[in-house]
Amino acid sequence: MHLSNLHYLPLTLPFFFILFGLFAVVLALVQIGILRYAYVRIGIGRGAALSILFLSLLGSYVNIPVAQLPHERVLVGQAVEFFGMQYVVPVIRDWPGTTIAVNVGGALIPTLFSVYLLVRNRLYGKGLLGIAAVAAVVHLMAYPVRGVGIAEPVFVPPVITAVVALLLSRTHAAPLAYICGSMGTLIGADLLNLDNIRGLGAPVASIGGAGTFDGIFVTGILAVLLASLAAPAERPVQRDTR
């Protein structure tokens, strides 16, 4: 087994650059002050939040192996299309079968950040309820894709997350969006479908990687936008007319 084969971008370059472009747009909006309140409402500084989004992009390249399924014939060196997105099947040599891995950018970082937001904002009840709701819907929409693993339509997690977060709490819509969207997608699409991985011919079945990373990353962008929409408007300064 060549460990270097575990590390690859989950999307083809054009689609990965689209996600990078979304990050650049958010960065620009923050710098010019349009999203001034967004990260305050999420619960961390804007620098830290932008760093988390950027590290998620970079971390999407890294997969940590955690289990190995029995030998089977696998697909190699292809780009598989699902709901308009193109996911990468890595080029491999002498691969024993499907490796279950955890994606750093799409699973590890979002999980750690979600736990932090859950504890910091004390959203235990609403957070668990929202995660369960998003996970249920995503699980219904998730689909086994040969060569890739489990995939879901990219805009399902963000849309469902927006509705759930705003219904649960407008005040905490931003952190709830990140928590419910990230954890709900990981649980509903990946963890609840681990039994369906066998037989798909995927050399690497990455939790939070190809098939779900795009939805999780767009959900992180959505959390910023919800924070801005839910932020209280600035009160105009009243001038003394006396």
Sequence and secondary structure as in RCSB ss.txt:
>XXXX:A:sequence
MHLSNLHYLPLTLPFFFILFGLFAVVLALVQIGILRYAYVRIGIGRGAALSILFLSLLGSYVNIPVAQLPHERVL
VGQAVEFFGMQYVVPVIRDWPGTTIAVNVGGALIPTLFSVYLLVRNRLYGKGLLGIAAVAAVVHLMAYPVRGVGI
AEPVFVPPVITAVVALLLSRTHAAPLAYICGSMGTLIGADLLNLDNIRGLGAPVASIGGAGTFDGIFVTGILAVL
LASLAAPAERPVQRDTR
>XXXX:A:secstr
  GGGG   SB HHHHHHHHHHHHHHHHHHHTTTTTTHHHHHTS HHHHHHHHHHHHHHTT EEEEEE       
 SEEEEETTEEEEE   SS  S EEEEEIIIIIHHHHHHHHHHHHHT HHHHHHHHHHHHHHHHHH EEETTTEE
E  TTHHHHHHHHHHHHH STTHHHHHHHHHHHHHIIIIIGGGGGG TTS  SEEEETSTTTHHHHHHHHHHHHH
HHHHHS           
